[in-house]
């Protein structure tokens, strides 16, 4: 599997199922982003929660430090 996958966690199959469970609550809207680069974007501030549905403990997803800095900024801002 690639850097963003693991055979025991087929995220492209399980992410839509997870989204479906969350969408069962009509008050919630779900967006699935394939690229971790979204975490570096100021658009992240428009979301109330982030769920990282990712599994590969041997490496980080692509995107560099900007991705991790963006996620850290989001969490420190008090968002959910």
N, C-alpha and C positions, 0 to 999 in steps of 0.2 A: 504494500500500500504506500501511497505518497506520504509526504510530511504531515498532511492534515487528516490522515485516516488510519484506521486500525481495523483489522478484519472482524473483531468482536464488537465493533461499534460502527455500523454502517450509517453514518450521519445523514446521507442523502435519502435514506429510507426512513429513518427514525425522526428526523426533523419535521416532516409534514405531519406525522402522527402526534408529536408533541404540540405542534401549532394547533392542530385540530382539538386537542384536549383543552388548550388555553382558550380557543375561540368559542368553546361551549358556553362561556360566560359572555353574553351579548354586550357587556360593557367594555370588553377588551378587544383590541385590534392587534394583530400580529404581523410583523414583517420578518421574512427570512432573508438574511444577507449571506451570500456565499463567500464573500471576501472579508477578511479581518480588517482591511483598510478602512472600513466604515467606522471603526472604533477611533480612528484618528481624525475623523471629520467633525466639524462643529454641528453638523446635522444630528449627531448623537444626542445633543441637548434637547431635541424635540421628543425624545422617548422617556417614558417613566420607569422603565425597567429594561435590563439587558440579561438575556439568558445565553451563556456560552455553552453551546452544545457541541463540544469538541473533545476529541480523545486522542492524544498521542503524547505521552509523558516524556518521550525521548527528544522532542523538538518543539519549538514555538512556531506558531503559524507565521507565514510571510507578512511583511509589512514593516519590520524594523521597530526601532524604539518609538517612533511616532504612534504606532498602534498601542503600545503599552502605556505611553505617556497620556494618550487620549482616554484610555480606559481608567487610568489612575485619576485623571482630572474629573471624569464623570463620577466616579465613586466618591471622591473627596467633596464633590459639589452637593452631596446629600441626596442625590437621586436614589431610587430604589435599587 
